[in-house]
Structures are given as structure tokens and as C-alpha cells.
Amino acid sequence: MTAFAAKNDGWSNDDLWSPEELKDQGPGGPFGLGWVPAIDTDGNIIPGVFQNSYTDAKDANGYRVDISWRELSKKTLDSINEEGKVAEIFKKNGYEVPDDTDFIPIMNGNITFDEGVPQGGGTVTFQLADLGIHSEGVKPGDTVYVMQETKPGTGVWEVYAAKVGQDNDIVVTLPRNGSIVIVKTLSDGTVISLDKTTGEVIDRKPADNVANQNAGKATSTNASGATSPKTGEF
């Protein structure tokens, strides 16, 4: 994924969103990304369950909590198997999507908080550099997006924006167990804010290498390290 096709008619990155490609980035995929089989207390592999030492989670008090990962289900994969479907998800979450936007998946998995989701959500850190994602053109100051399915297999997703930190990590507070996909976007760098009542553009300006700048300052009941936007920007 070092180069991406230019968009002519329709969406150009459907191949990146194929179930086969997404499975390669998820738990058990051959590309690695830190996935290892989970082991029970007797030292036996737990079928279909994975862990990742480059992701960790904490509760609202800052205490670490255990998490585990599974592959995305077929229904979930089918709900995002075309780039155009992903664009529609972003639009439904309040984003205006310019025609030249490319949506690039970089990691996915179905997360489980092993002792239950902490009150107020579980704050998960993804160490992108250790995961090797820095090689995909994600650098400090960039914004990436975390999609999470609201219920298993429904194809209904929320989108949270998260800024990449100095050590190439992102932090997002997830309100539930379930499927997630980390996404980066490529566009012309124009930031667009919409009045969601009238649909009118209320602001348009060049972005200083930071997508979703205003939305990242919005209030969200779902995430503290990332924000589900009230207005959409790229």
C-alpha cells in the first residue's frame, strides 16, 4: 500500500477493502501487525482469539484492563467491502467527503474487554510505530479515524477522529466491545465544515496537515482520545 490509484469514475480503492485484504491486516493475518494467538492459563492456544502487545487499554482511573481480539465477521466485512460504502459511513457520521478522498484501511479487529467494558468506556492506545503502520505514511500530527460497529454484523458504524502523537500512537476511548477499523484518508488538504441543519458550507480553508481540526475539539459522550464529529472535515 505504498501507492494508491487516482479516482476517476467512482471509488478507486475497492481492492484495499476486500475481505481478503482486511483479513490480512487483522488478527491472524500474515502481515503480522503484532498479532499472536491468545494462551489460556494452562498454556494452550485459545482458538480464534488473539492478543497484541502493541495495543493496551485502561479504565477511567488509568488502570490497565485486559483486552483480546478476534477477526471481523463475514457480515461485518461485507458491510465495508467497497470504498464507496466506507465513504457513506463517514457521511452518515457528519463528514463532507470530497470527490478526491481516498479511504485507506491500516488495521482492524474485533476487540473484547475481557472483564467487561469499563464504566465510561475503555481507553485504548495503538502504538502505530511498533505496529509498523508508520511505514504507511502516518506521522505525528496526522489525523486517523477509528470506525467501530455499533452492534455485531449490523453494518452500522460510528467514526472517531484521533490525532497521531509524537511517538506515532493514537488513543481512543471505545464505548463497547466490537469490530473496529483504523482508517487514514488522503485528499487535497481542504477542510470543510458544514451546517448540518442546512447543509451549507460554513468554512473552507487549507488544512495544516491536520484533518478534522474542529471536530477534534468537539464534545463527545463516546470518546475522549478521539471524537465522533458534529461537523465533518477533511
C-alpha beads as a LAMMPS data file, in Angstrom:
LAMMPS data file: protein, C-alpha beads

234 atoms
233 bonds

1 atom types
1 bond types

-500.0 500.0 xlo xhi
-500.0 500.0 ylo yhi
-500.0 500.0 zlo zhi

Masses

1 110.0

Atoms # bond

1 1 1 0.000 0.000 0.000
2 1 1 2.689 2.474 -0.975
3 1 1 0.743 3.942 -3.867
4 1 1 -2.952 4.406 -4.474
5 1 1 -4.902 4.652 -7.698
6 1 1 -6.316 8.034 -8.622
7 1 1 -10.077 8.281 -8.560
8 1 1 -11.665 8.634 -11.997
9 1 1 -15.236 7.384 -12.171
10 1 1 -16.351 6.086 -8.793
11 1 1 -14.125 4.825 -5.998
12 1 1 -10.650 3.546 -6.767
13 1 1 -9.585 1.600 -3.673
14 1 1 -12.138 -1.211 -3.557
15 1 1 -9.312 -3.747 -3.634
16 1 1 -7.997 -2.438 -0.308
17 1 1 -11.423 -3.034 1.261
18 1 1 -11.874 -6.575 0.015
19 1 1 -12.446 -9.136 2.804
20 1 1 -9.170 -10.832 1.889
21 1 1 -7.140 -7.647 2.265
22 1 1 -8.846 -6.681 5.521
23 1 1 -8.207 -10.139 6.974
24 1 1 -4.507 -9.690 6.207
25 1 1 -4.482 -6.606 8.473
26 1 1 -6.499 -8.214 11.241
27 1 1 -5.868 -10.829 13.916
28 1 1 -4.067 -13.829 12.497
29 1 1 -3.252 -12.106 9.230
30 1 1 0.065 -12.929 7.572
31 1 1 1.180 -9.288 7.692
32 1 1 1.591 -9.665 11.443
33 1 1 0.965 -6.209 12.931
34 1 1 1.773 -7.715 16.325
35 1 1 -0.981 -10.333 16.429
36 1 1 -0.247 -13.507 18.419
37 1 1 -2.596 -16.323 19.498
38 1 1 -4.058 -15.932 22.983
39 1 1 -2.969 -18.506 25.560
40 1 1 -5.098 -19.803 28.429
41 1 1 -3.848 -20.358 31.989
42 1 1 -2.796 -23.910 31.093
43 1 1 -0.635 -22.716 28.237
44 1 1 -2.998 -23.807 25.487
45 1 1 -3.863 -21.709 22.437
46 1 1 -7.399 -20.334 22.527
47 1 1 -8.815 -20.903 19.029
48 1 1 -9.802 -17.738 17.183
49 1 1 -8.621 -15.398 19.947
50 1 1 -5.589 -13.132 19.619
51 1 1 -3.587 -10.627 21.626
52 1 1 -1.428 -7.717 20.571
53 1 1 1.369 -6.341 22.709
54 1 1 1.288 -3.039 20.796
55 1 1 -2.234 -2.206 21.949
56 1 1 -3.292 -1.668 25.549
57 1 1 -6.383 -0.455 27.360
58 1 1 -7.151 1.410 30.580
59 1 1 -10.250 2.330 32.550
60 1 1 -11.319 5.844 33.535
61 1 1 -8.976 5.725 36.562
62 1 1 -5.952 4.881 34.445
63 1 1 -5.741 1.220 35.480
64 1 1 -4.892 -1.279 32.791
65 1 1 -7.576 -3.701 31.699
66 1 1 -7.213 -6.881 29.673
67 1 1 -8.348 -6.963 26.069
68 1 1 -8.407 -9.657 23.410
69 1 1 -9.086 -9.675 19.695
70 1 1 -10.931 -11.723 17.091
71 1 1 -11.274 -11.487 13.333
72 1 1 -14.039 -9.423 11.779
73 1 1 -17.138 -11.471 10.941
74 1 1 -18.291 -12.082 7.373
75 1 1 -21.301 -9.767 7.839
76 1 1 -19.047 -7.036 9.148
77 1 1 -16.575 -7.466 6.292
78 1 1 -19.402 -7.414 3.747
79 1 1 -20.636 -4.080 5.133
80 1 1 -17.327 -2.372 4.226
81 1 1 -16.190 -4.383 1.197
82 1 1 -16.228 -1.335 -1.107
83 1 1 -14.622 2.070 -0.623
84 1 1 -17.924 3.733 -1.518
85 1 1 -19.593 2.007 1.439
86 1 1 -16.927 3.435 3.741
87 1 1 -17.474 6.901 2.279
88 1 1 -21.202 6.582 3.059
89 1 1 -20.374 5.627 6.650
90 1 1 -18.302 8.795 7.012
91 1 1 -21.107 10.883 5.508
92 1 1 -23.627 9.407 7.942
93 1 1 -21.261 10.391 10.758
94 1 1 -21.332 14.029 9.694
95 1 1 -18.400 14.260 7.300
96 1 1 -18.437 16.015 3.966
97 1 1 -16.417 13.744 1.696
98 1 1 -14.654 15.484 -1.235
99 1 1 -14.560 13.556 -4.504
100 1 1 -10.793 13.118 -4.291
101 1 1 -10.793 11.495 -0.853
102 1 1 -9.133 8.082 -0.566
103 1 1 -10.007 5.855 2.381
104 1 1 -7.137 3.535 3.323
105 1 1 -7.596 0.788 5.961
106 1 1 -4.488 0.181 8.054
107 1 1 -5.584 -2.159 10.877
108 1 1 -8.712 -3.918 12.128
109 1 1 -10.032 -6.394 14.659
110 1 1 -12.928 -7.216 16.933
111 1 1 -11.978 -6.022 20.413
112 1 1 -13.256 -7.552 23.656
113 1 1 -12.712 -6.048 27.102
114 1 1 -12.213 -9.336 28.903
115 1 1 -13.721 -8.282 32.231
116 1 1 -16.432 -6.133 30.673
117 1 1 -16.292 -2.655 29.174
118 1 1 -15.106 -0.202 31.867
119 1 1 -17.580 2.404 33.023
120 1 1 -17.304 5.345 30.662
121 1 1 -15.570 3.205 28.044
122 1 1 -12.163 1.650 27.661
123 1 1 -9.314 3.913 26.559
124 1 1 -7.219 2.021 24.026
125 1 1 -3.748 3.040 22.843
126 1 1 -2.453 1.823 19.496
127 1 1 1.333 2.086 19.149
128 1 1 1.350 2.646 15.402
129 1 1 5.133 2.778 15.019
130 1 1 5.578 -0.591 16.727
131 1 1 2.761 -1.984 14.626
132 1 1 4.673 -0.923 11.528
133 1 1 1.939 1.484 10.450
134 1 1 4.373 4.404 10.291
135 1 1 5.601 2.836 7.060
136 1 1 2.173 3.505 5.559
137 1 1 2.672 7.274 5.655
138 1 1 1.100 8.010 9.055
139 1 1 3.149 10.526 11.018
140 1 1 2.825 12.699 14.139
141 1 1 0.240 15.432 13.751
142 1 1 -1.817 13.489 11.218
143 1 1 -5.386 12.513 11.952
144 1 1 -6.613 8.970 11.513
145 1 1 -10.106 7.646 12.053
146 1 1 -11.361 4.720 14.108
147 1 1 -14.573 3.146 12.856
148 1 1 -16.481 0.975 15.340
149 1 1 -19.541 -1.104 14.531
150 1 1 -22.400 -0.289 16.886
151 1 1 -23.704 -3.884 17.044
152 1 1 -22.221 -7.113 15.663
153 1 1 -22.830 -7.620 11.975
154 1 1 -25.213 -4.667 11.551
155 1 1 -23.020 -2.611 9.251
156 1 1 -23.828 0.484 11.326
157 1 1 -20.654 2.293 12.339
158 1 1 -19.522 5.263 14.393
159 1 1 -16.393 7.170 13.395
160 1 1 -13.952 8.753 15.849
161 1 1 -11.088 11.060 14.862
162 1 1 -7.734 10.639 16.623
163 1 1 -4.572 12.710 16.212
164 1 1 -1.285 10.824 15.901
165 1 1 1.059 11.615 18.801
166 1 1 4.799 12.281 18.826
167 1 1 5.577 8.591 19.286
168 1 1 3.240 7.595 16.449
169 1 1 0.495 6.411 18.740
170 1 1 -3.218 7.152 18.905
171 1 1 -5.634 6.985 21.816
172 1 1 -9.364 6.339 21.524
173 1 1 -11.992 5.630 24.161
174 1 1 -14.327 2.914 22.937
175 1 1 -17.817 2.643 24.452
176 1 1 -18.327 -1.031 23.639
177 1 1 -16.825 -4.310 22.523
178 1 1 -16.943 -4.873 18.799
179 1 1 -15.384 -4.543 15.381
180 1 1 -13.060 -1.628 14.660
181 1 1 -11.136 -0.462 11.614
182 1 1 -8.399 2.176 11.729
183 1 1 -8.533 4.325 8.587
184 1 1 -6.355 7.041 7.122
185 1 1 -7.568 9.400 4.431
186 1 1 -5.867 11.107 1.534
187 1 1 -7.348 14.226 -0.048
188 1 1 -6.385 17.666 -1.320
189 1 1 -5.989 19.021 2.216
190 1 1 -9.141 21.113 2.180
191 1 1 -11.040 21.300 5.445
192 1 1 -14.808 21.581 5.069
193 1 1 -17.257 22.391 7.858
194 1 1 -20.971 22.015 7.227
195 1 1 -24.045 23.407 8.900
196 1 1 -25.745 20.073 9.423
197 1 1 -29.197 21.689 9.521
198 1 1 -28.981 23.485 6.173
199 1 1 -26.129 21.556 4.568
200 1 1 -24.368 24.812 3.714
201 1 1 -20.590 25.083 3.810
202 1 1 -19.770 27.409 6.702
203 1 1 -15.988 27.255 6.486
204 1 1 -13.415 26.096 3.941
205 1 1 -9.705 26.514 4.453
206 1 1 -6.413 24.745 3.773
207 1 1 -5.559 22.270 6.499
208 1 1 -2.199 22.465 8.267
209 1 1 -1.626 18.722 7.883
210 1 1 -4.422 18.094 10.379
211 1 1 -7.721 16.704 9.177
212 1 1 -10.899 17.178 11.208
213 1 1 -9.382 20.019 13.230
214 1 1 -12.595 21.471 14.623
215 1 1 -14.302 18.137 15.136
216 1 1 -11.372 17.068 17.275
217 1 1 -12.329 19.855 19.685
218 1 1 -15.992 18.901 19.857
219 1 1 -17.626 17.285 22.856
220 1 1 -18.367 13.577 22.616
221 1 1 -20.029 11.231 25.034
222 1 1 -18.313 8.295 23.358
223 1 1 -14.631 9.095 23.258
224 1 1 -12.067 11.205 24.985
225 1 1 -8.981 10.374 22.933
226 1 1 -10.980 10.598 19.717
227 1 1 -14.098 12.433 18.709
228 1 1 -17.173 11.479 16.755
229 1 1 -17.756 14.698 14.859
230 1 1 -20.719 17.038 14.853
231 1 1 -19.489 18.531 11.585
232 1 1 -17.373 16.730 9.030
233 1 1 -13.959 17.852 7.873
234 1 1 -11.037 16.522 5.891

Bonds

1 1 1 2
2 1 2 3
3 1 3 4
4 1 4 5
5 1 5 6
6 1 6 7
7 1 7 8
8 1 8 9
9 1 9 10
10 1 10 11
11 1 11 12
12 1 12 13
13 1 13 14
14 1 14 15
15 1 15 16
16 1 16 17
17 1 17 18
18 1 18 19
19 1 19 20
20 1 20 21
21 1 21 22
22 1 22 23
23 1 23 24
24 1 24 25
25 1 25 26
26 1 26 27
27 1 27 28
28 1 28 29
29 1 29 30
30 1 30 31
31 1 31 32
32 1 32 33
33 1 33 34
34 1 34 35
35 1 35 36
36 1 36 37
37 1 37 38
38 1 38 39
39 1 39 40
40 1 40 41
41 1 41 42
42 1 42 43
43 1 43 44
44 1 44 45
45 1 45 46
46 1 46 47
47 1 47 48
48 1 48 49
49 1 49 50
50 1 50 51
51 1 51 52
52 1 52 53
53 1 53 54
54 1 54 55
55 1 55 56
56 1 56 57
57 1 57 58
58 1 58 59
59 1 59 60
60 1 60 61
61 1 61 62
62 1 62 63
63 1 63 64
64 1 64 65
65 1 65 66
66 1 66 67
67 1 67 68
68 1 68 69
69 1 69 70
70 1 70 71
71 1 71 72
72 1 72 73
73 1 73 74
74 1 74 75
75 1 75 76
76 1 76 77
77 1 77 78
78 1 78 79
79 1 79 80
80 1 80 81
81 1 81 82
82 1 82 83
83 1 83 84
84 1 84 85
85 1 85 86
86 1 86 87
87 1 87 88
88 1 88 89
89 1 89 90
90 1 90 91
91 1 91 92
92 1 92 93
93 1 93 94
94 1 94 95
95 1 95 96
96 1 96 97
97 1 97 98
98 1 98 99
99 1 99 100
100 1 100 101
101 1 101 102
102 1 102 103
103 1 103 104
104 1 104 105
105 1 105 106
106 1 106 107
107 1 107 108
108 1 108 109
109 1 109 110
110 1 110 111
111 1 111 112
112 1 112 113
113 1 113 114
114 1 114 115
115 1 115 116
116 1 116 117
117 1 117 118
118 1 118 119
119 1 119 120
120 1 120 121
121 1 121 122
122 1 122 123
123 1 123 124
124 1 124 125
125 1 125 126
126 1 126 127
127 1 127 128
128 1 128 129
129 1 129 130
130 1 130 131
131 1 131 132
132 1 132 133
133 1 133 134
134 1 134 135
135 1 135 136
136 1 136 137
137 1 137 138
138 1 138 139
139 1 139 140
140 1 140 141
141 1 141 142
142 1 142 143
143 1 143 144
144 1 144 145
145 1 145 146
146 1 146 147
147 1 147 148
148 1 148 149
149 1 149 150
150 1 150 151
151 1 151 152
152 1 152 153
153 1 153 154
154 1 154 155
155 1 155 156
156 1 156 157
157 1 157 158
158 1 158 159
159 1 159 160
160 1 160 161
161 1 161 162
162 1 162 163
163 1 163 164
164 1 164 165
165 1 165 166
166 1 166 167
167 1 167 168
168 1 168 169
169 1 169 170
170 1 170 171
171 1 171 172
172 1 172 173
173 1 173 174
174 1 174 175
175 1 175 176
176 1 176 177
177 1 177 178
178 1 178 179
179 1 179 180
180 1 180 181
181 1 181 182
182 1 182 183
183 1 183 184
184 1 184 185
185 1 185 186
186 1 186 187
187 1 187 188
188 1 188 189
189 1 189 190
190 1 190 191
191 1 191 192
192 1 192 193
193 1 193 194
194 1 194 195
195 1 195 196
196 1 196 197
197 1 197 198
198 1 198 199
199 1 199 200
200 1 200 201
201 1 201 202
202 1 202 203
203 1 203 204
204 1 204 205
205 1 205 206
206 1 206 207
207 1 207 208
208 1 208 209
209 1 209 210
210 1 210 211
211 1 211 212
212 1 212 213
213 1 213 214
214 1 214 215
215 1 215 216
216 1 216 217
217 1 217 218
218 1 218 219
219 1 219 220
220 1 220 221
221 1 221 222
222 1 222 223
223 1 223 224
224 1 224 225
225 1 225 226
226 1 226 227
227 1 227 228
228 1 228 229
229 1 229 230
230 1 230 231
231 1 231 232
232 1 232 233
233 1 233 234
